[in-house]
């Protein structure tokens, strides 16, 4: 009943459908997932590490840690951005050197 009531309260406060449930403290079992789905939640956000699988209702957490460079974040989110940026920089430097050699 607590899941149903908290969902109702969030919807009353926001005026919008509340479709995702974030498991507090990461403590859950299959019974809690089934209960959350039964009261109308469509997604269950967990603290389980790993990629999110959009085919099912459970969404794992992808961890990103504070790093000194924005490229590190971009690499984690989108792939090897830093490697591409370094390669582009090397190509630019090489092109400049070649143009000055002539």
Secondary structure as GFF3:
##gff-version 3
##sequence-region A 1 102
A	DSSP	alpha_helix	2	14	.	.	.	ID=ss1
A	DSSP	beta_strand	20	22	.	.	.	ID=ss2
A	DSSP	three_ten_helix	24	26	.	.	.	ID=ss3
A	DSSP	alpha_helix	30	38	.	.	.	ID=ss4
A	DSSP	beta_strand	43	49	.	.	.	ID=ss5
A	DSSP	beta_strand	58	61	.	.	.	ID=ss6
A	DSSP	alpha_helix	70	78	.	.	.	ID=ss7
A	DSSP	alpha_helix	81	101	.	.	.	ID=ss8
###
